[in-house]
Amino acid sequence: MIEGIIAAIVGAAIGVGGKVAYDKKVQTKGKETVEKLVARAERKASDIVLKAKDEALKIEQERRRELKKTENRLVERENSLDRKLDELDKRSERLRKQEDEVEELKSEIRGIRTRQQEKLEKIAGLKKKDAAEKLMKMTERDVKHDLINLVAKLQQEATDDAEERAQTILVETMERMASEVTAERTVTAVKLPDDDMKGRIIGKEGRNIQAMQRATGVDFLVDDTPGMVVLSSFDPIRRQVARLGLEMLMKDGRIHPGRIEEVFAKAEKQIDKETMRAGEDAAREAGVTGIPRDLLKLLGELKFRTSYGQNVLKHSTEMAQMAGMIADEIGADVRTAKIATLLHDVGKAVTHKVEGKHHHIGADLARKAGLSEAICHAIEAHHDDIEATTVEAIVVRICDAISAARPGARNISAENFAERMRDLENVATSFSGVGKAYAISAGREVRVIVTPEKVDDLSAIKLARDIATKIESTMQYPGTIKVNVIRETRAIEFAK
């Protein structure tokens, strides 16, 4: 038992001793390994440092080379600038010398000019101031003559171009516009089937005719004229109602006061429809839309109005079509021109009810209906008492003159024609310096003969313009009037 325990203790001691010896051996080997690793790391670090130093040296050398190159370039540029400055100094010096030479030449030229002027004054016997005045007068006379010729040439060229352009536009418009030359007149007389109808129209103790007059406001004139009853009223619509109602009564055959009121009420409604349809047809024919119905109805009433024998509605429709063509050619507002020309005489439909001129009334009606101011102005300015400030207003004036001036469009008496010719001559002779004046070519030209001692060439041009302006402002006429001022100087002598 004891031996076993001793043996165990000895074994344990031997194991501990062996382990201690083994640990010492391992520690020795680890120390040697660490030293080797440290030595190796030091060698590698030394190699890396050497390489970094080599790279830094190379970079430093490259940088020095670049700096050297930059320094050389700066030196070269500095040398170049120095050379240029030297050249500029030399050039400035040469310029100063040349300026001095120019000043010397100027002084010499002034001296020569002074000596020449003195010699010219001695030769001509005139001082410089006198010679300048004489030269100015000669120059003024020459310039005035050239100016007269230039003004006449420019006026002629402008007139030729303007007339040619205007003639082309107007002729093309009139060629494209095809309508009847003469217009239908308002009917103011009703034809009867027989003379017995007159008694039935008058009725017992005049009851029937009195009922007709009360219902229509039109005077029925029954006289000795065979087969005819004349209707008299300032209102053309009432005349049409009376005419239509009378024709319906004669066709029906029943003529008595009760029937008269019924028939004339029906005729009035029919005429209202007819006027509205006429206004709509006129607007459709002119190619315009957006006109208020009130104005369309008034426009349709112009179907029963005439002016100097010309039907006003046909005249307005014709004008609207021409206005569209002219406005399109000259670049004006086609819609404004068409509506303004179509409605330019709409005031005539109510002139028997409203005081004033028809163009002012028409413009007021258009404003109340909400039409644009451009249209209202063109309506109001189609006569001369209002200045036309827009192209469309002038187009309305032109179309009005064209439509009214066509042969046969209006009935103008010979007395009115002769009076217009006298007015043209009186306008021309009212100016100072005018000897005689003749209106020729049916009033299309006025020839004015002036006194040459009172009117020179330049004044003759101004006189022609003044006469034309006065004709424009004081007279009404279709188309244009040519003012031809003639100045003639004759020198007569006899050889004996």
C-alpha positions in Angstrom: 0.0 0.0 0.0 2.8 2.4 1.1 4.9 1.3 -1.8 2.0 2.1 -4.2 1.7 5.6 -2.8 5.4 6.2 -3.0 5.4 5.0 -6.6 2.6 7.5 -7.4 4.4 10.4 -5.8 7.6 9.6 -7.7 5.7 9.3 -11.0 4.0 12.7 -10.4 7.4 14.3 -9.6 8.9 12.9 -12.8 5.9 14.2 -14.8 6.2 17.7 -13.4 9.9 17.8 -14.0 9.5 16.7 -17.6 6.8 19.3 -18.2 9.1 22.1 -16.9 11.9 21.0 -19.1 9.6 20.9 -22.1 8.3 24.5 -21.4 11.8 25.8 -21.3 12.6 24.3 -24.6 9.5 25.7 -26.2 10.2 29.2 -24.8 13.7 29.1 -26.3 12.5 28.2 -29.7 9.7 30.9 -29.7 12.2 33.6 -28.7 14.5 32.6 -31.6 11.5 32.8 -34.0 10.4 36.2 -32.8 13.9 37.6 -33.3 14.0 36.3 -36.8 10.6 37.9 -37.6 11.7 41.2 -36.2 14.9 41.1 -38.1 13.0 40.3 -41.3 10.5 43.1 -40.7 13.3 45.6 -40.1 14.9 44.6 -43.4 11.6 45.1 -45.3 11.0 48.4 -43.6 14.5 49.5 -44.5 13.8 48.5 -48.2 10.5 50.4 -48.2 12.1 53.6 -46.8 14.8 53.4 -49.4 12.3 53.0 -52.2 10.2 56.0 -50.9 13.3 58.1 -50.7 14.2 57.2 -54.3 10.6 58.1 -55.5 10.7 61.4 -53.6 14.0 62.2 -55.1 12.7 61.5 -58.6 9.6 63.7 -58.0 11.8 66.5 -56.7 14.0 66.3 -59.8 11.0 66.3 -62.1 9.5 69.3 -60.3 12.8 71.2 -60.6 13.0 70.5 -64.3 9.4 71.8 -64.8 10.2 74.9 -62.7 13.3 75.4 -64.9 11.2 75.2 -68.1 8.7 77.7 -66.7 11.5 80.1 -65.7 12.9 79.9 -69.2 9.6 80.6 -70.8 9.1 83.6 -68.5 12.5 84.9 -69.4 11.7 84.6 -73.1 8.4 86.3 -72.7 10.0 89.1 -70.8 12.6 89.6 -73.5 9.8 89.6 -76.1 7.9 92.3 -74.2 11.0 94.4 -73.9 11.6 94.2 -77.7 7.9 95.2 -78.4 8.2 98.1 -76.0 11.3 99.2 -77.8 9.5 99.0 -81.1 6.6 101.0 -79.7 8.9 103.7 -78.5 10.5 103.9 -81.9 7.0 104.1 -83.6 5.8 106.8 -81.2 8.9 108.8 -82.0 8.3 108.4 -85.8 4.6 109.5 -85.3 5.7 112.6 -83.4 8.0 113.5 -86.2 5.3 112.9 -88.8 2.8 115.1 -86.7 5.4 117.9 -86.7 5.7 117.6 -90.5 1.9 117.6 -90.9 1.6 120.8 -88.8 4.4 122.4 -90.9 2.5 121.5 -94.1 -0.8 122.8 -92.6 0.9 126.1 -91.8 2.3 126.3 -95.3 -1.1 125.5 -96.9 -2.8 128.2 -94.8 -0.2 130.7 -95.9 -0.7 129.7 -99.5 -4.5 129.9 -99.2 -4.3 133.4 -97.6 -2.0 134.6 -100.4 -4.4 133.2 -103.0 -7.4 134.7 -101.3 -5.7 138.1 -101.3 -4.8 137.8 -105.0 -8.5 136.7 -105.9 -9.9 139.6 -103.9 -7.6 142.0 -105.9 -8.6 140.4 -109.2 -12.3 140.2 -108.5 -12.6 143.4 -106.7 -14.7 141.7 -104.0 -14.2 141.0 -100.4 -14.6 137.5 -99.0 -17.9 138.4 -97.3 -19.3 139.9 -100.5 -18.2 137.0 -102.6 -19.8 134.5 -100.1 -23.1 136.4 -100.3 -23.0 136.4 -104.1 -22.2 132.7 -104.1 -25.0 131.9 -101.6 -27.5 133.7 -103.8 -26.4 131.8 -106.9 -26.5 128.6 -105.0 -30.0 129.4 -103.5 -31.3 130.1 -107.0 -29.9 126.9 -108.4 -31.1 124.8 -105.4 -34.6 126.4 -105.7 -34.8 125.5 -109.3 -33.6 121.9 -108.6 -36.1 121.7 -105.7 -39.0 122.7 -107.9 -38.1 120.0 -110.5 -37.6 117.4 -107.7 -40.9 118.2 -106.1 -42.7 118.0 -109.4 -41.0 114.8 -110.2 -41.7 113.2 -106.9 -45.3 114.4 -107.0 -45.8 113.0 -110.5 -44.2 109.6 -109.5 -46.3 109.4 -106.3 -49.5 110.4 -108.2 -48.8 107.9 -111.0 -48.0 105.0 -108.6 -51.0 105.9 -106.3 -53.4 106.3 -109.2 -52.3 103.1 -110.9 -52.6 101.1 -107.7 -55.9 102.6 -106.8 -57.3 102.2 -110.3 -56.2 98.6 -110.3 -57.9 97.8 -107.0 -61.1 99.7 -107.9 -61.3 98.3 -111.4 -60.8 94.7 -110.2 -63.4 95.3 -107.5 -66.0 96.7 -110.0 -65.3 93.9 -112.4 -65.9 91.3 -109.8 -69.0 93.0 -108.5 -72.0 92.3 -110.8 -75.3 93.8 -109.9 -78.2 95.6 -111.5 -77.4 99.2 -112.6 -80.8 100.6 -111.8 -82.7 99.7 -108.6 -86.4 99.0 -108.0 -88.3 102.0 -106.8 -90.7 102.0 -103.9 -94.3 101.3 -104.9 -96.6 104.2 -103.8 -99.6 103.5 -106.1 -101.9 100.5 -106.2 -103.5 99.3 -109.4 -107.3 98.6 -109.1 -109.0 95.8 -111.1 -111.8 98.3 -112.1 -113.1 101.7 -111.2 -116.0 100.2 -109.2 -113.4 99.1 -106.6 -112.9 102.8 -105.7 -116.4 103.0 -104.3 -116.0 99.9 -102.3 -112.7 101.2 -100.9 -114.3 104.5 -99.9 -117.3 102.7 -98.4 -120.6 104.1 -97.1 -119.9 107.7 -96.0 -116.2 107.0 -96.2 -116.2 104.4 -93.4 -113.9 101.9 -95.2 -111.2 104.4 -96.2 -111.2 106.0 -92.8 -110.7 102.6 -91.2 -107.8 102.0 -93.5 -106.2 105.3 -92.7 -106.6 104.7 -88.9 -105.2 101.2 -89.2 -102.1 102.1 -91.2 -101.4 105.8 -90.6 -101.3 106.2 -94.4 -103.3 108.6 -96.5 -105.3 106.8 -99.2 -105.8 109.3 -102.1 -108.7 108.3 -104.4 -109.0 110.8 -107.3 -110.0 110.8 -110.9 -107.0 108.8 -112.0 -108.4 105.7 -113.7 -107.7 102.3 -112.0 -105.3 103.7 -109.4 -105.1 104.5 -105.7 -102.2 106.6 -104.4 -100.7 105.9 -100.9 -99.0 108.8 -99.2 -96.8 108.5 -96.0 -93.3 109.4 -94.9 -92.9 106.0 -93.4 -92.1 103.5 -96.2 -93.0 100.5 -94.0 -96.5 101.8 -93.4 -96.9 102.4 -97.1 -95.9 98.7 -97.7 -98.4 97.5 -95.1 -101.1 99.6 -96.7 -100.3 98.4 -100.2 -100.2 94.7 -99.1 -103.4 95.0 -97.0 -105.3 96.8 -99.8 -104.2 94.1 -102.3 -105.4 91.3 -99.8 -108.7 93.1 -99.3 -109.3 93.5 -103.1 -108.4 89.8 -103.6 -110.7 88.7 -100.8 -113.6 91.0 -101.9 -114.9 91.6 -98.3 -114.2 95.2 -97.5 -115.7 96.5 -94.3 -114.2 98.1 -91.1 -114.1 94.9 -89.1 -112.4 93.0 -91.9 -110.0 95.9 -92.6 -108.4 95.9 -89.1 -107.9 92.1 -89.3 -106.4 92.2 -92.8 -104.0 95.1 -92.0 -102.8 93.5 -88.8 -102.0 90.3 -90.8 -100.3 92.5 -93.5 -98.2 94.2 -90.8 -97.0 90.8 -89.5 -96.2 89.7 -93.0 -94.2 92.9 -93.7 -92.3 92.4 -90.4 -91.3 88.9 -91.5 -90.4 90.2 -94.9 -88.1 92.9 -93.5 -86.4 90.5 -91.1 -85.9 88.0 -94.0 -84.6 90.8 -96.2 -82.0 91.8 -93.6 -80.9 88.3 -93.0 -80.6 87.7 -96.8 -78.6 90.9 -97.2 -76.2 89.8 -94.4 -75.9 86.4 -95.9 -75.2 87.8 -99.3 -72.6 90.1 -97.9 -71.0 87.2 -96.1 -71.1 88.6 -92.5 -72.5 87.1 -89.3 -73.0 88.3 -85.7 -75.2 91.3 -86.5 -77.9 91.9 -83.8 -81.5 91.1 -84.9 -82.7 94.6 -84.2 -80.2 96.0 -86.7 -81.0 93.2 -89.2 -84.7 94.3 -89.0 -83.8 97.9 -89.6 -81.5 96.8 -92.4 -84.4 94.9 -94.0 -86.6 98.0 -93.8 -84.2 99.7 -96.2 -85.6 97.4 -98.9 -88.5 99.9 -99.1 -86.4 103.0 -99.1 -84.8 104.8 -102.1 -82.2 107.5 -102.3 -82.2 109.5 -105.5 -84.0 106.6 -107.1 -81.5 104.0 -105.8 -82.7 101.2 -103.6 -80.9 101.7 -100.3 -80.7 98.0 -99.3 -79.3 97.0 -102.7 -76.9 99.9 -102.5 -75.7 98.7 -99.1 -75.3 95.1 -100.1 -73.4 96.1 -103.2 -71.1 98.3 -101.0 -70.4 95.5 -98.6 -69.3 93.2 -101.3 -67.0 95.8 -102.8 -65.7 96.8 -99.4 -64.6 93.1 -98.7 -62.7 93.0 -102.0 -60.9 96.4 -101.4 -60.2 95.6 -97.7 -58.6 92.3 -98.7 -56.4 94.0 -101.3 -55.1 96.7 -99.0 -54.8 94.6 -95.8 -57.6 96.2 -93.9 -60.0 94.4 -91.5 -62.4 92.7 -93.9 -65.2 92.0 -91.4 -65.2 95.5 -90.0 -65.3 97.0 -93.5 -68.1 94.7 -94.6 -70.4 95.2 -91.5 -69.8 99.0 -91.6 -70.7 99.3 -95.3 -73.7 97.1 -94.9 -75.0 99.2 -92.0 -73.8 102.6 -93.1 -77.3 103.8 -94.2 -79.3 101.9 -91.4 -80.1 105.3 -89.9 -82.3 106.1 -92.9 -84.8 103.5 -91.6 -85.6 105.7 -88.7 -84.9 109.3 -89.9 -88.7 109.9 -90.0 -88.8 109.1 -86.3 -85.5 110.4 -84.9 -84.0 113.9 -85.4 -80.5 114.1 -86.9 -78.4 113.0 -89.9 -78.7 109.4 -90.9 -75.0 108.6 -90.4 -75.0 109.9 -86.8 -78.2 108.0 -86.1 -76.8 104.8 -87.6 -73.6 105.1 -85.5 -75.7 105.6 -82.3 -77.9 102.5 -83.2 -74.7 100.4 -83.7 -73.3 101.5 -80.4 -76.5 100.7 -78.6 -76.5 97.2 -80.2 -72.9 96.6 -78.9 -70.9 96.7 -82.1 -67.2 97.6 -82.0 -66.2 101.3 -82.0 -64.3 100.7 -85.3 -67.5 99.7 -87.0 -69.4 102.6 -85.4 -66.8 105.1 -86.4 -66.8 103.9 -90.0 -70.6 104.3 -90.2 -70.4 107.8 -88.7 -67.5 109.0 -90.8 -68.9 107.9 -94.3 -69.8 111.6 -94.8 -67.5 114.6 -94.6 -68.6 116.2 -91.4 -66.6 113.5 -89.4 -63.0 112.9 -90.1 -62.2 109.3 -91.1 -59.4 108.1 -88.8 -59.3 104.4 -89.8 -58.6 102.6 -93.1 -62.0 100.9 -92.8 -63.8 104.2 -92.6 -62.1 105.4 -95.8 -63.0 102.1 -97.5 -66.7 102.8 -96.6 -66.4 106.3 -98.2 -64.8 104.9 -101.3 -67.5 102.2 -101.7 -70.3 104.7 -101.1 -68.8 106.9 -103.9 -68.4 104.0 -106.3 -71.9 102.6 -105.8 -73.5 106.0 -106.0 -71.5 107.2 -109.0 -72.3 104.3 -111.4 -74.1 105.4 -114.5 -77.9 105.3 -113.8 -77.5 104.5 -110.1 -79.0 107.8 -109.1 -81.2 110.4 -110.8 -79.3 113.6 -110.9 -80.8 116.5 -112.8 -78.9 118.7 -115.3 -79.4 121.7 -112.9 -77.5 119.9 -110.1 -74.8 119.0 -112.6 -74.4 122.6 -113.8 -74.4 123.9 -110.2 -71.6 121.5 -109.3 -69.5 122.7 -112.2 -70.0 126.3 -111.1 -69.1 125.5 -107.5 -65.8 123.9 -108.7 -64.9 127.0 -110.7 -65.8 129.3 -107.8 -63.6 127.4 -105.4 -60.6 127.8 -107.7 -61.2 131.5 -108.4 -61.4 132.3 -104.7 -57.6 132.1 -104.4 -55.3 135.0 -105.0 -53.4 135.0 -108.2 -55.9 132.9 -110.1 -56.9 134.5 -113.5 -59.4 132.0 -114.8 -60.7 128.5 -113.9 -62.6 126.0 -116.0 -64.3 122.8 -114.8 -64.0 120.2 -117.6 -64.4 116.4 -118.1 -67.9 116.4 -116.5 -66.4 117.9 -113.3 -63.5 115.4 -113.1 -60.9 118.1 -113.7 -60.4 121.8 -112.9 -58.0 123.8 -115.0 -56.7 126.9 -113.2 -54.8 129.6 -115.1 -52.7 131.8 -112.8 -51.1 135.2 -113.3 -47.4 134.5 -113.7 -46.3 137.8 -112.1 -48.1 136.9 -108.9 -47.5 133.1 -108.7 -44.1 131.5 -109.2 -43.4 127.8 -110.0 -43.1 126.8 -106.3 -46.2 128.7 -105.4 -48.1 127.0 -108.2 -47.5 123.6 -106.6 -48.8 124.9 -103.3 -51.8 126.5 -104.9 -52.8 123.2 -106.5 -52.6 121.5 -103.2 -54.7 124.3 -101.5 -57.4 124.2 -104.1 -57.7 120.4 -103.9 -57.9 120.6 -100.1 -60.7 123.2 -100.2 -62.6 121.1 -102.7 -62.3 118.1 -100.4 -63.5 120.1 -97.4 -66.4 122.1 -99.0 -67.9 119.8 -101.7 -69.4 116.3 -102.0 -68.5 114.4 -105.1 -67.9 110.8 -106.3 -64.5 109.7 -107.3 -61.6 112.2 -107.7 -61.2 115.6 -109.2 -57.9 116.6 -110.9 -56.6 120.1 -110.1 -54.4 121.3 -113.0 -52.7 124.7 -112.3 -51.2 126.3 -115.5 -48.6 129.1 -115.3 -47.3 130.5 -118.6 -44.9 133.4 -119.2 -44.6 134.9 -122.7 -42.1 137.5 -123.9 -43.0 139.3 -127.1 -40.9 141.8 -129.0 -41.1 143.2 -132.5 -38.1 143.8 -134.8 -38.5 146.9 -136.9 
